[in-house]
Amino acid sequence: MNKLHQYWKRVVNVLDPAGDWVALIPIRLLLAFEFGKAGLGKLGGANWFANVQDNFPFPFNVIPVEISWFIATWAEILGAAGLVLGLFTRFWAVSLIILTIVAISGVHWPDDYSSFAELWKGYSVSDKGFGNYRIPLLFIFMLIPLVLKGGGKLSLDHVLAKRFK
């Protein structure tokens, strides 16, 4: 048992520092891909926010749809770039959480439900009349570690923090 414990301790002593450098990179890159794709789609696409603006939470429901479209488009594009580079990671993670909450409210939340069981049907990937908030909710939970830990050691945030400390 003692040798197994020593072996495990050596493995952990290698993994812990490596995790400080690389653990958040897959999350950053996956989210950057998804938000970047959504932003680029909006950049070249037609503004459909007028169809869902009434579902946005206050104050987003009173902002003109052209401004909302512009903000959402550029928050997704610039946020994706920030996540890839690990630059202002916490700012972009919080911004993308807010954007995702607005998206869930406006687009992904079910129009009507009478019970928790009905609401739970919206935790899906396809919309069959019950909403489809599963993926945006997963994005929020993936952004939380970036809010709490930043971009990790392999990020421009880390380089800047060391430079200006």
Secondary structure as GFF3:
##gff-version 3
##sequence-region A 1 165
A	DSSP	alpha_helix	2	22	.	.	.	ID=ss1
A	DSSP	alpha_helix	25	43	.	.	.	ID=ss2
A	DSSP	three_ten_helix	49	51	.	.	.	ID=ss3
A	DSSP	three_ten_helix	53	55	.	.	.	ID=ss4
A	DSSP	alpha_helix	65	85	.	.	.	ID=ss5
A	DSSP	alpha_helix	89	103	.	.	.	ID=ss6
A	DSSP	pi_helix	104	108	.	.	.	ID=ss7
A	DSSP	alpha_helix	116	120	.	.	.	ID=ss8
A	DSSP	alpha_helix	134	149	.	.	.	ID=ss9
A	DSSP	alpha_helix	156	163	.	.	.	ID=ss10
###
